[in-house]
């Protein structure tokens, strides 16, 4: 038998992660432009932000379908890296964290 609360809780948790990713990509859009990234890369960050916002809605809907209401607490998308990094290095570290590591972990969670 499916534990509806656990399944709904997982989707509620994922909704929060998608919200945080949306905020990170939105911030990265401006930071990429600031460090001189190509317009195509800046546009990819904008598109990723829009996608993550859509993913949040899908996850919230799945949580609700299992009877769990996702919390709406604010998420903080703290930048990766410290003050010793140049802006370009910090943006690169954040992209590696968000796109390579974060997406690998998210895929593993969904597969499980």
C-alpha positions as CSV (number, residue, x, y, z in Angstrom):
1,X,0.0,0.0,0.0
2,X,1.3,3.5,-0.9
3,X,2.0,5.8,2.1
4,X,0.3,8.8,0.7
5,X,1.8,11.1,3.3
6,X,5.3,10.0,2.5
7,X,4.8,10.4,-1.3
8,X,3.1,13.8,-0.9
9,X,5.9,14.9,1.5
10,X,8.5,14.0,-1.1
11,X,6.8,16.1,-3.7
12,X,6.3,18.9,-1.3
13,X,10.1,18.8,-0.5
14,X,10.9,18.7,-4.2
15,X,8.7,21.8,-4.7
16,X,10.9,23.7,-2.3
17,X,14.0,22.6,-4.1
18,X,12.5,23.7,-7.4
19,X,11.7,27.1,-5.9
20,X,15.2,27.5,-4.7
21,X,16.6,26.5,-8.1
22,X,14.2,29.1,-9.8
23,X,15.7,31.8,-7.5
24,X,19.3,30.7,-8.1
25,X,18.9,30.7,-11.9
26,X,17.1,34.1,-11.8
27,X,20.1,35.5,-9.8
28,X,22.6,33.8,-12.1
29,X,21.0,35.4,-15.1
30,X,22.1,38.9,-13.9
31,X,25.5,37.6,-12.6
32,X,26.3,35.9,-15.9
33,X,25.5,39.2,-17.8
34,X,27.7,41.0,-15.3
35,X,30.8,38.8,-15.9
36,X,30.4,39.0,-19.6
37,X,28.8,35.7,-20.5
38,X,27.5,35.4,-24.0
39,X,23.9,36.4,-24.5
40,X,23.0,32.8,-25.3
41,X,24.3,31.6,-21.9
42,X,22.4,34.5,-20.1
43,X,19.3,33.5,-22.0
44,X,19.7,29.8,-20.9
45,X,19.8,30.9,-17.3
46,X,16.6,32.9,-17.8
47,X,15.0,29.9,-19.5
48,X,16.1,27.6,-16.7
49,X,14.6,30.0,-14.1
50,X,11.3,29.8,-15.9
51,X,11.5,26.0,-16.2
52,X,12.2,25.6,-12.4
53,X,9.2,27.8,-11.6
54,X,7.1,25.5,-13.7
55,X,8.6,22.5,-12.0
56,X,7.7,23.9,-8.6
57,X,4.1,24.1,-9.7
58,X,4.1,20.5,-11.0
59,X,5.6,19.3,-7.7
60,X,3.1,21.3,-5.6
61,X,0.3,19.8,-7.6
62,X,1.6,16.2,-7.1
63,X,2.0,16.9,-3.3
64,X,-1.6,18.1,-3.2
65,X,-2.8,15.1,-5.1
66,X,-1.4,13.0,-2.2
67,X,-3.0,15.2,0.4
68,X,0.0,17.2,1.4
69,X,0.1,21.0,1.2
70,X,3.6,22.3,0.5
71,X,4.8,25.0,2.9
72,X,5.4,28.4,1.5
73,X,8.3,29.4,3.7
74,X,10.8,31.6,1.9
75,X,13.8,29.8,0.4
76,X,17.2,31.5,0.5
77,X,19.3,30.8,-2.6
78,X,22.7,31.6,-1.0
79,X,25.5,32.1,-3.5
80,X,28.1,29.4,-3.7
81,X,31.7,30.3,-3.0
82,X,33.4,32.8,-0.8
83,X,34.9,36.3,-1.0
84,X,38.3,35.0,-2.2
85,X,36.8,34.0,-5.6
86,X,36.5,36.5,-8.4
87,X,32.9,37.1,-9.7
88,X,33.6,34.9,-12.7
89,X,35.0,32.0,-10.5
90,X,32.0,32.3,-8.1
91,X,29.5,32.1,-11.0
92,X,31.4,29.1,-12.4
93,X,31.3,27.4,-9.0
94,X,27.6,28.0,-8.6
95,X,26.8,26.7,-12.1
96,X,28.8,23.5,-11.4
97,X,27.0,23.1,-8.1
98,X,23.5,23.8,-9.4
99,X,23.7,22.2,-12.8
100,X,26.1,19.3,-12.4
101,X,25.9,18.3,-8.7
102,X,22.3,19.5,-8.0
103,X,20.7,17.9,-11.1
104,X,22.6,14.6,-10.5
105,X,21.2,14.5,-7.0
106,X,17.7,15.5,-8.1
107,X,17.7,12.8,-10.7
108,X,18.7,10.2,-8.2
109,X,15.9,11.3,-5.8
110,X,13.4,11.0,-8.6
111,X,14.7,7.7,-9.7
112,X,14.4,6.3,-6.2
